[in-house]
Amino acid sequence: MKPSAAVSRLRRCLGGYSVAMLTILGILLLIWVACAVAGFVIKGLVWLAIIGIVLFVATAAWGMVQRTAHR
């Protein structure tokens, strides 16, 4: 297949969309995926921070109870 035939076949497959438009859509999709992954990571870190704070407070309370029990 000659290059010009390949290009015209590609244009027919794209359904009239230009290559520049598909490039922009591809970049926007990649940005969307990156933002979605970042959102999941940040939300996960927030939950880990909450769990860490709760466990820290529970450990401190347990330590104070044990300390007063030994007196």
QUIHU-V229199 format. One record per backbone hydrogen bond with DSSP energy under -1.0 kcal/mol. NH is the residue of the N-H (numbers start at 1). CO is the residue of the C=O. If there is no record, write none. Layout:
nh->NH co->CO
nh->NH co->CO
//
This chain:
nh->6 co->2
nh->7 co->3
nh->8 co->4
nh->9 co->5
nh->10 co->6
nh->11 co->7
nh->12 co->8
nh->13 co->9
nh->14 co->10
nh->16 co->11
nh->22 co->18
nh->23 co->19
nh->24 co->20
nh->25 co->21
nh->26 co->22
nh->27 co->23
nh->28 co->24
nh->29 co->25
nh->30 co->26
nh->31 co->27
nh->32 co->28
nh->33 co->29
nh->34 co->30
nh->35 co->31
nh->36 co->32
nh->37 co->33
nh->38 co->34
nh->39 co->35
nh->40 co->36
nh->41 co->37
nh->42 co->38
nh->43 co->39
nh->44 co->40
nh->45 co->41
nh->46 co->42
nh->47 co->43
nh->48 co->44
nh->49 co->45
nh->50 co->46
nh->51 co->47
nh->52 co->48
nh->53 co->49
nh->54 co->50
nh->55 co->51
nh->56 co->52
nh->57 co->53
nh->58 co->54
nh->59 co->55
nh->60 co->56
nh->61 co->57
nh->62 co->58
nh->63 co->59
nh->64 co->60
nh->65 co->61
nh->66 co->62
nh->67 co->63
nh->68 co->64
nh->69 co->65
nh->70 co->66
//
